[in-house]
Structure formats: structure tokens, C-alpha cells
Amino acid sequence: MTPSVLLLAFLSLVAPPGESPPVQASGAGPAAATLYRDVGYRGPSITVTGSRPDLNLPWPVRSIRIQSGVWELCQRANFRGRCTRYDSSDSSIPSAREYTQSARPATPVRSG
């Protein structure tokens, strides 16, 4: 069994009843991203695998490592305020006046 199949099997066991784990845009596996307090993927971190309307982080997000999917980080809870999309990892997110308060997998923008 491949690691992605094992991860998907695990997530299906821990997902709330009636709710399936989030799937990345390509359908190849669950969407996942790790948010870091410091630039360069350093400092405290949290890994998110689905919509989180209230992250309740006591620190600003300064870097994001995308394992899969496209992600949207928003300044306010419940995906309000300014939201920024990330389709690849970013080791140095510019300092924001407000902390990131919510995150969710996003539908990728299709060109053409």
C-alpha cells in the first residue's frame, strides 16, 4: 500500500461520521498544508487537512508548506477579511497586520 493510500485510510477513520476527508483538486489524496510561525518553515507549526474556520493561532503565519491541494488563508475567522491563495509552498509570507485566522482547501483557478 502506498503512503497516500495509508494516509487516506487513516483520515477516513478519524473524519467525523458522515464527513469525508478533504480531497485535493486533482483527486489524488487529501489536501494538507503546514502553517509556520516563522519564515523558512521554522518555529511552531500546525498541519491542517480541511477547512478550519477558526485557527485560533497566537502567532502570525509567516510560511506555508503545501503537501497537497490549493490553500486559501484568510485574515479573519470564517474565511472573511482578505484571503490569499497558495498553490505552492511559500517560505516567506510578508508580515501582515492581522494574524491568519482561518484556512481552507480552495478550488484551483483554471486557465483558459
Secondary structure, DSSP 4 states (H G I P E B T S, - for coil): --HHHHHHHHHHHHSPTT-PPPB-TTSSSB-EEEEEEETTTEEEEEEE-S-BS----SS---EEEEEESEEEEEEEGGGEEEEEEESS-BS-PPP-SS---EEEEEPPPPP-
